[in-house]
């Protein structure tokens, strides 16, 4: 099976906070042209916690119309509580997309995150990906808990954004030993080559709106056992990561959006998740220089 590439996409906005519908279409059409396998709405890069339910439903409806069956569409149902997640799932059932993505909410209550995840899986009308991101919600499942989840027929895959190499290896070994069908996706751009080489099935990364071509090239290198080529692509991805985000990650959201503006794909770099004042003239020049350096790779 070839390695899959899924973009954890940004959500393009106008400065009044409304959805840049044409910008969203431009990003998706570019992703499709680059040959990636899917997009993931409303992950961390998609600013999921910043929007109203009505805004998110508008985006899900539009995205399903734009994409159709041309690539997979994964829809985040992250919320601050289990009942809100279940409501989002119910609201989205009428739209045609591939799967839900669920990240247990941060520990603001005493609710058991494993039981919550199982409730989501039991309630789902289509496949579910688990978004494992302890830096975001401070939830670390044990291997035994992961195995319980992997046994559920509605769990299609796990996006692992823990930056934990031990966990990656243990989950891969667990799948091999027990014969589970769960797919594993690396969530960190800077670790994609080693994760795919180790046996992960693909990547779901937040630079996908900008770097879909590079991510696809990396996956092709791994498929072809061109590990030297994969290393070179990976290093270039890290250089773009530094150039757009800043080595101190000072421009994670607005940096990528500014790059997409300069490529003529979206209208504004506006983001709700980050102070726009961090997009200084110095930062803009750094991003512009990066786009010039990697013009061919970013297409």
C-alpha positions as CSV (number, residue, x, y, z in Angstrom):
1,X,0.0,0.0,0.0
2,X,1.4,3.4,-0.9
3,X,1.9,6.0,1.8
4,X,-1.0,8.4,2.2
5,X,-0.6,12.2,2.4
6,X,-3.4,14.2,4.1
7,X,-3.3,18.0,4.7
8,X,-4.4,19.2,8.1
9,X,-5.6,22.4,6.3
10,X,-5.7,26.0,7.5
11,X,-9.1,27.7,7.4
12,X,-8.9,30.8,5.2
13,X,-10.6,33.9,6.5
14,X,-11.4,37.5,5.6
15,X,-10.5,40.1,8.1
16,X,-14.1,40.2,9.4
17,X,-13.7,36.5,10.4
18,X,-15.9,35.2,7.6
19,X,-14.9,32.2,5.5
20,X,-12.8,32.9,2.4
21,X,-14.8,30.5,0.2
22,X,-12.8,31.1,-3.0
23,X,-9.6,30.7,-1.0
24,X,-10.7,27.4,0.4
25,X,-11.5,26.2,-3.2
26,X,-8.1,27.4,-4.4
27,X,-6.3,25.4,-1.7
28,X,-8.2,22.2,-2.3
29,X,-7.7,22.4,-6.1
30,X,-4.0,22.9,-5.6
31,X,-3.9,19.9,-3.2
32,X,-5.7,17.8,-5.8
33,X,-3.3,18.9,-8.5
34,X,-0.4,17.8,-6.3
35,X,-1.9,14.4,-5.9
36,X,-2.4,14.2,-2.2
37,X,-5.0,11.8,-0.8
38,X,-7.1,14.1,1.4
39,X,-7.6,17.1,3.7
40,X,-8.5,17.3,7.3
41,X,-10.8,20.2,8.4
42,X,-10.7,21.8,11.9
43,X,-7.5,20.4,13.4
44,X,-5.2,22.5,15.4
45,X,-4.0,24.3,12.3
46,X,-7.6,24.7,11.2
47,X,-8.3,26.8,14.4
48,X,-11.2,24.6,15.4
49,X,-11.8,26.2,18.7
50,X,-12.2,29.7,17.2
51,X,-15.4,29.2,15.3
52,X,-19.1,28.9,15.8
53,X,-21.0,25.8,15.0
54,X,-22.7,27.6,12.1
55,X,-19.4,28.6,10.6
56,X,-18.0,25.1,10.9
57,X,-21.1,23.6,9.3
58,X,-20.8,26.1,6.4
59,X,-17.2,25.0,5.9
60,X,-18.0,21.3,6.0
61,X,-20.9,21.7,3.5
62,X,-18.7,23.8,1.1
63,X,-15.7,21.5,1.4
64,X,-17.8,18.4,0.6
65,X,-19.2,20.2,-2.5
66,X,-15.8,21.2,-3.7
67,X,-14.0,17.9,-3.2
68,X,-16.7,15.5,-4.1
69,X,-15.0,12.1,-4.5
70,X,-11.7,13.4,-5.8
71,X,-9.9,12.9,-2.5
72,X,-10.8,12.0,1.1
73,X,-12.3,14.6,3.4
74,X,-11.8,14.2,7.1
75,X,-13.9,16.5,9.3
76,X,-12.8,17.4,12.8
77,X,-15.4,17.1,15.6
78,X,-13.3,18.5,18.4
79,X,-15.2,20.3,21.1
80,X,-14.9,21.2,24.7
81,X,-17.1,18.4,25.9
82,X,-18.4,15.0,24.7
83,X,-22.0,16.2,24.3
84,X,-20.9,19.0,22.0
85,X,-18.8,16.6,19.9
86,X,-21.8,14.2,19.6
87,X,-23.9,17.2,18.5
88,X,-21.4,18.1,15.8
89,X,-21.4,14.6,14.6
90,X,-25.2,14.6,14.3
91,X,-25.2,17.9,12.5
92,X,-22.7,16.8,9.9
93,X,-24.3,13.4,9.1
94,X,-26.1,14.9,6.1
95,X,-22.9,15.8,4.4
96,X,-20.9,13.6,2.1
97,X,-17.3,13.2,3.5
98,X,-15.0,10.3,4.4
99,X,-14.5,10.3,8.1
100,X,-14.6,12.1,11.4
101,X,-11.5,13.1,13.4
102,X,-11.9,13.1,17.2
103,X,-9.5,14.5,19.8
104,X,-10.7,14.0,23.4
105,X,-11.1,17.4,25.1
106,X,-8.6,18.7,27.7
107,X,-9.0,17.5,31.2
108,X,-11.6,20.1,32.3
109,X,-13.9,17.4,33.8
110,X,-13.4,14.0,35.5
111,X,-14.9,12.2,32.4
112,X,-12.8,9.3,31.4
113,X,-11.2,10.1,27.9
114,X,-11.2,6.4,26.9
115,X,-14.9,6.1,27.6
116,X,-15.6,9.3,25.7
117,X,-13.6,8.0,22.7
118,X,-15.5,4.8,22.8
119,X,-18.8,6.6,22.9
120,X,-17.8,8.6,19.8
121,X,-16.9,5.4,18.0
122,X,-20.1,3.7,19.0
123,X,-22.2,6.7,17.8
124,X,-20.4,7.3,14.5
125,X,-22.2,6.7,11.2
126,X,-18.8,6.5,9.3
127,X,-15.2,5.8,10.1
128,X,-13.3,7.8,12.8
129,X,-9.7,8.8,13.2
130,X,-8.3,9.5,16.7
131,X,-6.3,12.6,17.0
132,X,-3.7,11.8,19.6
133,X,-2.1,15.1,20.7
134,X,-1.0,15.3,24.3
135,X,0.7,18.7,23.8
136,X,-2.8,20.0,23.1
137,X,-5.0,18.2,25.6
138,X,-2.5,16.6,28.1
139,X,-4.1,13.2,27.6
140,X,-1.8,10.2,27.2
141,X,-3.5,6.8,26.5
142,X,-1.7,3.7,27.7
143,X,-0.9,0.9,25.3
144,X,-3.7,-1.1,26.8
145,X,-6.1,1.7,26.1
146,X,-4.9,2.1,22.6
147,X,-5.5,-1.6,22.0
148,X,-9.1,-1.2,23.3
149,X,-9.6,1.5,20.8
150,X,-7.9,-0.4,17.9
151,X,-10.3,-3.2,18.4
152,X,-13.3,-1.0,17.6
153,X,-14.6,-1.5,14.1
154,X,-15.3,2.2,13.6
155,X,-11.7,3.3,14.3
156,X,-10.0,3.7,10.9
157,X,-6.8,5.4,12.0
158,X,-4.7,7.4,14.5
159,X,-3.1,10.7,13.9
160,X,-0.1,10.6,16.2
161,X,1.1,14.1,17.1
162,X,2.7,13.2,20.4
163,X,6.3,13.5,19.1
164,X,6.9,10.2,21.0
165,X,9.1,7.8,19.0
166,X,8.6,5.1,21.6
167,X,4.8,5.2,21.2
168,X,5.1,5.1,17.4
169,X,7.2,2.0,17.5
170,X,5.0,0.3,20.2
171,X,1.8,0.9,18.3
172,X,3.3,-0.4,15.1
173,X,4.5,-3.6,16.9
174,X,1.1,-4.0,18.6
175,X,-0.7,-3.8,15.2
176,X,1.7,-6.4,13.7
177,X,1.4,-8.8,16.6
178,X,-2.4,-8.6,17.0
179,X,-3.3,-8.2,13.3
180,X,-5.3,-5.0,13.8
181,X,-6.3,-2.9,10.8
182,X,-5.8,0.5,12.3
183,X,-3.9,3.0,10.1
184,X,-1.1,5.1,11.7
185,X,-0.4,8.7,10.5
186,X,2.5,10.9,11.6
187,X,1.3,14.4,12.6
188,X,4.7,16.2,12.9
189,X,6.2,17.5,9.6
190,X,9.7,17.3,10.9
191,X,9.4,13.5,11.7
192,X,7.5,12.4,8.5
193,X,10.4,10.6,6.8
194,X,11.4,8.5,9.8
195,X,7.8,7.7,10.6
196,X,7.0,6.5,7.1
197,X,10.2,4.5,7.0
198,X,9.3,2.9,10.3
199,X,6.0,1.7,8.9
200,X,3.4,4.4,9.4
201,X,0.8,4.5,6.7
202,X,1.1,8.2,5.9
203,X,1.2,11.7,7.3
204,X,-1.5,14.2,8.4
205,X,0.4,17.5,8.8
206,X,-0.4,21.1,9.3
207,X,1.8,22.4,6.5
208,X,-0.3,20.6,3.9
209,X,-2.0,23.6,2.5
210,X,1.4,25.1,1.6
211,X,3.6,22.0,1.2
212,X,1.3,19.4,-0.4
213,X,3.7,18.9,-3.3
214,X,6.7,18.4,-1.0
215,X,4.8,16.0,1.2
216,X,3.6,14.0,-1.8
217,X,7.2,13.8,-3.1
218,X,8.4,12.6,0.3
219,X,5.8,9.8,0.3
220,X,6.8,8.8,-3.2
221,X,10.4,8.6,-2.2
222,X,9.5,6.2,0.7
223,X,7.3,4.1,-1.6
224,X,10.2,3.8,-4.0
225,X,12.7,3.0,-1.2
226,X,14.6,6.1,-2.2
227,X,15.5,6.9,1.4
228,X,18.3,9.3,0.4
229,X,15.8,11.3,-1.6
230,X,13.3,11.2,1.2
231,X,16.0,12.6,3.6
232,X,16.6,15.5,1.2
233,X,12.9,16.3,0.8
234,X,12.5,16.1,4.6
235,X,15.3,18.6,5.2
236,X,13.8,21.0,2.7
237,X,10.4,20.7,4.5
238,X,12.1,21.6,7.7
239,X,13.7,24.6,6.1
240,X,10.3,25.7,4.8
241,X,8.9,25.0,8.3
242,X,11.6,27.4,9.8
243,X,11.1,30.0,7.1
244,X,7.3,30.2,7.3
245,X,6.7,29.5,11.0
246,X,10.0,30.9,12.4
247,X,12.3,28.8,14.4
248,X,10.6,30.0,17.5
249,X,7.2,29.1,16.0
250,X,6.2,32.8,16.3
251,X,4.2,32.7,13.0
252,X,2.6,29.2,12.9
253,X,-0.9,30.3,11.8
254,X,-0.4,33.7,10.2
255,X,2.9,32.7,8.7
256,X,1.5,29.9,6.6
257,X,-1.5,32.1,5.7
258,X,0.8,35.0,4.6
259,X,2.7,32.5,2.4
260,X,-0.6,31.4,0.8
261,X,-1.6,35.0,0.2
262,X,1.8,35.7,-1.6
263,X,1.1,32.6,-3.7
264,X,-2.3,34.1,-4.7
265,X,-4.4,31.4,-3.1
266,X,-6.2,33.2,-0.3
267,X,-7.2,36.8,0.3
268,X,-5.8,37.6,3.8
269,X,-3.4,36.2,6.4
270,X,-6.0,36.9,9.1
271,X,-6.2,34.3,11.9
272,X,-8.1,34.2,15.1
273,X,-5.7,31.8,16.8
274,X,-2.8,34.2,16.8
275,X,-2.1,37.8,17.4
276,X,-1.7,39.4,13.9
277,X,0.9,41.8,15.4
278,X,3.3,38.9,15.4
279,X,3.4,39.1,11.6
280,X,6.0,41.8,11.5
281,X,7.7,43.3,8.5
282,X,10.8,41.2,9.4
283,X,8.6,38.0,9.5
284,X,7.0,38.9,6.2
285,X,10.5,39.3,4.6
286,X,11.6,35.9,6.0
287,X,8.5,34.2,4.6
288,X,8.9,35.9,1.2
289,X,12.6,34.9,1.0
290,X,11.6,31.3,1.8
291,X,9.0,31.3,-1.0
292,X,11.7,32.5,-3.4
293,X,14.2,29.9,-2.3
294,X,11.6,27.0,-2.7
295,X,9.6,28.4,-5.6
296,X,9.8,25.2,-7.7
297,X,9.2,22.9,-4.7
298,X,6.1,24.8,-3.6
299,X,4.8,25.3,-7.2
